[in-house]
Amino acid sequence: APRMALIAFVSILFGGSAGPEAPLVQVIGSLGSALGDRLRLSNDEVRILTLSGMAAALGAFFGAPLAGAVFALELPHQRGLEFFEALMPAVLSASVAFVVFDAFVPVSHPLLHFGSDLSIAYGSAVPFAILLGALGAAIGACFQIAFDGLGSVTRRFDERPVLLATCGGALLGAIALLTPRATGMTTLFWGEPQLVHFSTQLASGNVTNLGRVALPWLALAALELLSISITLRSGFRGGFIFPLLFVGALVGAAAHALSGGRIPLPVAVMCTMVAVNVAVTKTPLGTAILLGTLSGTALLPLILVASLTSFFLAGPVRVIRSQRSRTEPDHVERTEPRRHTASTALLAEQAARAGLPPT
């Protein structure tokens, strides 16, 4: 965990396109696992402590304890939340973490603003939400193709990590130089600052000639997906939740522009954001609750429609390779007390759950 945190800190500080959420999940989840080992608890009890630690990390980082808890419990599986017995401990842990974090770094919501016009008839907007959910699923599939393709190349350099990281950093810098200047944003860093800036820009109405900026937004989204893949495949560590949300916001705004405004801007942006992230992370409820909290909008019903559409359509997408059903062999329960030697395997599993590449 200390080495993981150090590598992630370097990546985040110098502009890698991956956020701090995965390292936080790894470190705090590892503390829960270590505590369970020290107390010689059963496999079930250690898992609950580990998941509670993961929830605490996400609840504090997101500033949304319920979203953080549900998100942490959905991450291990491709088909949503399965560790129901850990729900209340995870919510409690995330709530405590949120309160402590807010005492040092006050959290304010809404963080994202995509327009204040919420007088939207849900019935007429549902087809748009379904369409955008399918679009997000397609983007998730494209991301997997890029991620896996790049992985087949970088695996040749597994024995030369310094060279791999150096080449990856150079590529990230080159991609940043290629960023369309019309967008006023960059592919560097993990996307949250860009997402906040972009949402404020859209809400202020300062964006003129939407048709002209739609193509640069799509180009920036494609470059951002490539940057995420290069960052993680180059040996750096971090999460892709906010980078994927940023991609979704760009594509959603472009969809609004290219539709001639027929798709309302808040619907286009929010539904595409949730759809892209769900297609990759398989967290339909956690992501929907998170976006509802961060945006403070009344669009949660439409967000859920887009989220579930993407969730079911993107079933074959497998970026987080450790996701599986708890009934599969890797999750067969053991009733005897855990041994300390089980920690290594559990920590490796946590790393994959956090959205890290399956190295």
C-alpha positions as CSV (number, residue, x, y, z in Angstrom):
1,A,0.0,0.0,0.0
2,P,2.7,2.6,0.7
3,R,4.4,2.0,-2.6
4,M,1.0,2.1,-4.3
5,A,0.3,5.5,-2.7
6,L,3.7,6.9,-3.7
7,I,3.4,5.9,-7.3
8,A,-0.2,7.3,-7.4
9,F,1.0,10.5,-5.9
10,V,3.6,11.0,-8.6
11,S,1.1,10.2,-11.3
12,I,-1.5,12.6,-10.0
13,L,1.0,15.4,-9.3
14,F,2.5,15.4,-12.7
15,G,-0.6,15.1,-14.8
16,G,-1.5,11.5,-15.3
17,S,-5.1,10.9,-16.5
18,A,-6.1,8.9,-13.4
19,G,-7.6,10.1,-10.1
20,P,-6.8,9.5,-6.5
21,E,-9.9,7.4,-5.8
22,A,-8.3,4.0,-6.6
23,P,-5.2,4.6,-4.5
24,L,-7.4,5.7,-1.6
25,V,-9.6,2.6,-2.0
26,Q,-6.5,0.4,-2.1
27,V,-4.9,2.0,1.0
28,I,-7.9,2.2,3.3
29,G,-9.3,-1.2,2.1
30,S,-5.9,-2.7,2.9
31,L,-6.1,-1.2,6.4
32,G,-9.4,-2.9,6.9
33,S,-8.0,-6.2,5.7
34,A,-4.9,-5.9,7.9
35,L,-7.1,-5.1,11.0
36,G,-9.2,-8.2,10.3
37,D,-6.0,-10.3,10.0
38,R,-4.6,-8.9,13.2
39,L,-7.9,-9.7,15.1
40,R,-8.0,-13.2,13.4
41,L,-11.5,-12.7,12.2
42,S,-13.4,-15.0,9.8
43,N,-13.3,-14.5,6.0
44,D,-16.8,-12.9,6.1
45,E,-15.8,-10.4,8.8
46,V,-12.6,-9.5,7.1
47,R,-14.4,-8.9,3.8
48,I,-16.9,-6.6,5.6
49,L,-14.0,-4.6,7.1
50,T,-12.3,-4.4,3.7
51,L,-15.4,-3.2,1.9
52,S,-16.1,-0.7,4.7
53,G,-12.6,0.7,4.3
54,M,-13.2,1.0,0.5
55,A,-16.5,2.8,1.2
56,A,-14.9,5.2,3.6
57,A,-12.4,6.2,1.0
58,L,-15.0,6.8,-1.7
59,G,-17.5,8.5,0.7
60,A,-14.9,11.1,1.7
61,F,-13.4,11.6,-1.7
62,F,-16.8,12.0,-3.4
63,G,-18.3,14.0,-0.5
64,A,-21.2,11.7,-0.8
65,P,-21.3,8.9,1.8
66,L,-24.3,6.9,0.4
67,A,-22.9,7.0,-3.2
68,G,-19.5,6.0,-1.9
69,A,-20.8,3.0,0.0
70,V,-23.0,1.7,-2.8
71,F,-20.2,2.3,-5.3
72,A,-17.7,0.3,-3.2
73,L,-20.1,-2.6,-2.9
74,E,-20.9,-2.7,-6.6
75,L,-17.3,-2.6,-7.8
76,P,-16.4,-6.3,-7.1
77,H,-19.1,-7.6,-9.4
78,Q,-20.3,-7.3,-13.0
79,R,-23.9,-7.6,-12.0
80,G,-24.3,-5.0,-9.3
81,L,-24.4,-5.2,-5.5
82,E,-24.0,-8.7,-4.1
83,F,-22.4,-8.1,-0.6
84,F,-25.7,-7.0,1.0
85,E,-24.5,-7.9,4.4
86,A,-21.9,-5.2,4.2
87,L,-24.3,-2.4,3.2
88,M,-25.0,-0.9,6.6
89,P,-21.4,-1.2,7.9
90,A,-20.2,0.4,4.6
91,V,-22.7,3.3,4.9
92,L,-21.7,3.9,8.5
93,S,-18.0,3.9,7.6
94,A,-18.5,6.2,4.6
95,S,-20.6,8.6,6.8
96,V,-18.0,8.8,9.5
97,A,-15.3,9.4,6.9
98,F,-17.4,12.1,5.2
99,V,-17.9,13.9,8.6
100,V,-14.2,13.7,9.4
101,F,-13.1,14.8,5.9
102,D,-15.6,17.7,5.9
103,A,-14.1,19.0,9.2
104,F,-10.8,19.5,7.4
105,V,-11.9,20.2,3.8
106,P,-15.5,21.5,3.8
107,V,-17.6,19.8,1.1
108,S,-20.1,21.9,-0.9
109,H,-22.7,20.7,-3.3
110,P,-23.7,20.9,-6.1
111,L,-20.2,20.6,-7.5
112,L,-21.4,20.4,-11.1
113,H,-23.7,22.8,-13.0
114,F,-25.1,21.8,-16.3
115,G,-27.9,24.3,-16.6
116,S,-30.8,25.2,-14.3
117,D,-33.7,24.4,-16.6
118,L,-35.2,21.4,-15.0
119,S,-38.8,21.9,-16.3
120,I,-38.4,18.7,-18.4
121,A,-41.2,16.3,-19.1
122,Y,-39.8,13.0,-18.0
123,G,-42.0,11.0,-20.4
124,S,-40.8,12.8,-23.5
125,A,-37.1,12.6,-22.3
126,V,-37.1,8.8,-21.6
127,P,-36.3,7.9,-25.2
128,F,-33.3,10.3,-25.1
129,A,-32.1,8.7,-21.9
130,I,-32.3,5.2,-23.4
131,L,-30.5,6.4,-26.5
132,L,-27.7,8.1,-24.5
133,G,-27.4,5.0,-22.3
134,A,-26.7,3.0,-25.5
135,L,-24.2,5.6,-26.6
136,G,-22.4,5.3,-23.3
137,A,-22.3,1.5,-23.6
138,A,-20.7,1.9,-27.0
139,I,-18.1,4.3,-25.7
140,G,-17.3,1.8,-22.9
141,A,-16.7,-0.9,-25.5
142,C,-14.4,1.4,-27.4
143,F,-12.5,2.1,-24.2
144,Q,-12.0,-1.6,-23.6
145,I,-10.7,-2.1,-27.1
146,A,-8.1,0.7,-26.7
147,F,-7.2,-0.4,-23.1
148,D,-6.7,-4.1,-24.1
149,G,-4.9,-3.2,-27.3
150,L,-2.5,-0.9,-25.5
151,G,-2.0,-3.6,-22.9
152,S,-0.9,-6.1,-25.5
153,V,1.9,-3.7,-26.5
154,T,3.0,-2.6,-23.0
155,R,3.3,-6.2,-21.8
156,R,6.5,-6.5,-23.8
157,F,8.0,-4.0,-21.5
158,D,7.0,-5.5,-18.1
159,E,10.6,-6.1,-17.3
160,R,11.6,-2.5,-18.1
161,P,9.2,-0.4,-16.0
162,V,11.3,2.8,-16.0
163,L,11.4,2.8,-19.8
164,L,7.7,2.1,-20.0
165,A,6.8,4.9,-17.6
166,T,9.1,7.4,-19.4
167,C,7.6,6.6,-22.8
168,G,4.1,6.8,-21.3
169,G,4.8,10.2,-19.8
170,A,6.1,11.5,-23.1
171,L,3.0,10.3,-24.9
172,L,0.8,12.0,-22.3
173,G,2.6,15.2,-22.9
174,A,2.3,14.9,-26.7
175,I,-1.4,14.2,-26.4
176,A,-1.9,17.2,-24.2
177,L,-0.2,19.3,-27.0
178,L,-2.7,17.9,-29.5
179,T,-5.7,19.0,-27.4
180,P,-8.0,21.1,-29.5
181,R,-7.5,24.7,-28.4
182,A,-11.1,25.6,-29.0
183,T,-12.1,23.6,-25.9
184,G,-9.9,25.5,-23.5
185,M,-9.2,22.3,-21.6
186,T,-6.5,19.7,-21.4
187,T,-6.2,15.9,-21.1
188,L,-3.7,16.2,-18.3
189,F,-4.7,15.3,-14.7
190,W,-7.7,13.3,-13.6
191,G,-10.6,15.3,-15.1
192,E,-12.4,16.7,-12.0
193,P,-11.1,20.3,-12.5
194,Q,-11.9,20.1,-16.2
195,L,-15.3,18.7,-15.4
196,V,-16.2,21.5,-13.0
197,H,-14.9,24.1,-15.4
198,F,-16.8,22.6,-18.3
199,S,-20.0,22.4,-16.4
200,T,-19.7,26.0,-15.3
201,Q,-19.0,27.0,-18.8
202,L,-22.1,25.3,-20.1
203,A,-24.3,26.6,-17.3
204,S,-23.2,30.2,-17.9
205,G,-24.3,30.1,-21.5
206,N,-20.9,31.5,-22.6
207,V,-20.5,28.7,-25.2
208,T,-21.5,30.1,-28.6
209,N,-21.9,28.3,-31.9
210,L,-22.4,24.8,-30.3
211,G,-22.2,23.2,-33.7
212,R,-18.6,24.5,-34.2
213,V,-17.3,23.3,-30.8
214,A,-19.1,19.9,-30.9
215,L,-16.3,18.2,-33.0
216,P,-13.5,19.6,-30.8
217,W,-15.4,18.2,-27.8
218,L,-15.6,14.8,-29.4
219,A,-11.9,14.9,-30.3
220,L,-11.0,15.9,-26.7
221,A,-13.1,13.0,-25.4
222,A,-11.3,10.5,-27.7
223,L,-7.9,11.9,-26.6
224,E,-9.0,11.6,-22.9
225,L,-9.9,7.9,-23.3
226,L,-6.5,7.3,-24.9
227,S,-4.7,9.2,-22.1
228,I,-6.5,7.1,-19.4
229,S,-5.3,3.9,-21.2
230,I,-1.7,5.2,-21.5
231,T,-1.6,6.3,-17.9
232,L,-2.7,3.0,-16.4
233,R,-0.8,0.8,-18.9
234,S,2.4,2.7,-18.4
235,G,2.6,1.5,-14.8
236,F,1.1,4.6,-13.1
237,R,-1.7,4.1,-10.6
238,G,-5.0,5.8,-10.2
239,G,-8.8,5.6,-10.9
240,F,-10.8,6.4,-14.0
241,I,-14.1,7.4,-12.4
242,F,-13.7,11.2,-12.9
243,P,-11.9,10.9,-16.3
244,L,-14.8,8.8,-17.6
245,L,-17.3,11.3,-16.2
246,F,-15.4,14.0,-18.0
247,V,-15.6,12.0,-21.3
248,G,-19.3,11.5,-20.8
249,A,-19.9,15.2,-20.3
250,L,-18.0,16.1,-23.5
251,V,-19.9,13.6,-25.6
252,G,-23.2,14.5,-24.0
253,A,-22.7,18.2,-24.7
254,A,-21.7,17.3,-28.3
255,A,-24.9,15.2,-28.6
256,H,-27.0,18.2,-27.5
257,A,-25.3,20.4,-30.0
258,L,-25.5,17.9,-32.9
259,S,-29.2,17.3,-32.2
260,G,-29.9,21.0,-32.7
261,G,-30.9,21.3,-29.1
262,R,-33.7,18.7,-29.3
263,I,-32.0,16.8,-26.5
264,P,-32.1,19.1,-23.4
265,L,-28.6,20.0,-22.3
266,P,-28.9,18.7,-18.7
267,V,-30.4,15.4,-19.9
268,A,-27.7,14.9,-22.6
269,V,-24.8,15.6,-20.3
270,M,-25.9,13.8,-17.1
271,C,-27.2,10.7,-18.9
272,T,-24.1,10.3,-21.0
273,M,-21.9,10.8,-18.0
274,V,-23.6,8.0,-16.0
275,A,-23.7,5.7,-19.1
276,V,-20.0,5.9,-19.9
277,N,-18.9,5.3,-16.3
278,V,-21.4,2.4,-15.7
279,A,-20.3,0.7,-18.9
280,V,-16.8,0.4,-17.5
281,T,-17.2,0.1,-13.7
282,K,-20.5,-1.8,-13.6
283,T,-21.8,0.4,-10.8
284,P,-25.4,1.5,-11.9
285,L,-26.7,2.5,-8.5
286,G,-23.6,4.0,-7.1
287,T,-22.9,6.2,-10.1
288,A,-26.5,7.4,-10.4
289,I,-26.6,8.4,-6.7
290,L,-23.2,10.1,-7.1
291,L,-24.2,12.2,-10.0
292,G,-27.5,13.1,-8.4
293,T,-25.6,14.3,-5.3
294,L,-22.8,16.2,-7.2
295,S,-25.2,17.9,-9.5
296,G,-28.1,18.6,-7.2
297,T,-30.5,18.1,-10.1
298,A,-34.0,16.5,-10.2
299,L,-33.0,14.3,-13.1
300,L,-32.4,11.2,-11.1
301,P,-35.2,9.2,-12.8
302,L,-33.7,9.8,-16.2
303,I,-30.1,9.2,-14.9
304,L,-31.3,5.8,-13.7
305,V,-32.9,5.0,-17.0
306,A,-29.6,5.8,-18.8
307,S,-27.6,3.9,-16.2
308,L,-29.6,0.7,-16.4
309,T,-29.6,0.9,-20.2
310,S,-25.8,1.1,-20.3
311,F,-25.5,-1.6,-17.6
312,F,-27.4,-4.2,-19.5
313,L,-26.1,-3.3,-23.0
314,A,-22.4,-3.2,-21.8
315,G,-22.5,-6.6,-20.2
316,P,-19.7,-8.1,-22.4
317,V,-17.4,-5.1,-21.6
318,R,-14.7,-6.3,-19.1
319,V,-12.2,-3.7,-18.2
320,I,-12.0,-4.6,-14.5
321,R,-11.1,-8.2,-14.9
322,S,-11.6,-9.2,-11.3
323,Q,-15.3,-8.5,-11.4
324,R,-17.3,-11.8,-11.0
325,S,-20.2,-13.3,-9.1
326,R,-19.5,-14.2,-5.5
327,T,-20.7,-17.7,-6.3
328,E,-17.8,-18.3,-8.6
329,P,-14.8,-20.3,-7.2
330,D,-12.8,-17.3,-6.2
331,H,-15.6,-16.4,-3.7
332,V,-16.2,-19.8,-2.2
333,E,-16.7,-19.2,1.5
334,R,-14.5,-20.7,4.2
335,T,-15.7,-21.1,7.7
336,E,-12.4,-21.6,9.5
337,P,-10.5,-18.5,10.9
338,R,-8.4,-16.7,8.3
339,R,-4.6,-17.0,8.2
340,H,-2.2,-14.1,7.7
341,T,-1.1,-15.7,4.5
342,A,-4.4,-14.9,2.9
343,S,-3.7,-11.2,3.0
344,T,-1.6,-11.1,-0.2
345,A,-4.3,-12.6,-2.4
346,L,-7.0,-10.3,-0.8
347,L,-4.9,-7.2,-1.5
348,A,-4.3,-8.2,-5.1
349,E,-8.1,-8.6,-5.4
350,Q,-8.7,-5.2,-3.9
351,A,-6.3,-3.5,-6.4
352,A,-8.3,-4.9,-9.3
353,R,-11.6,-3.9,-7.6
354,A,-10.4,-0.4,-7.3
355,G,-10.3,-0.1,-11.1
356,L,-6.6,-0.8,-11.6
357,P,-5.3,-2.6,-14.7
358,P,-5.0,-6.4,-14.3
359,T,-1.2,-6.5,-14.1
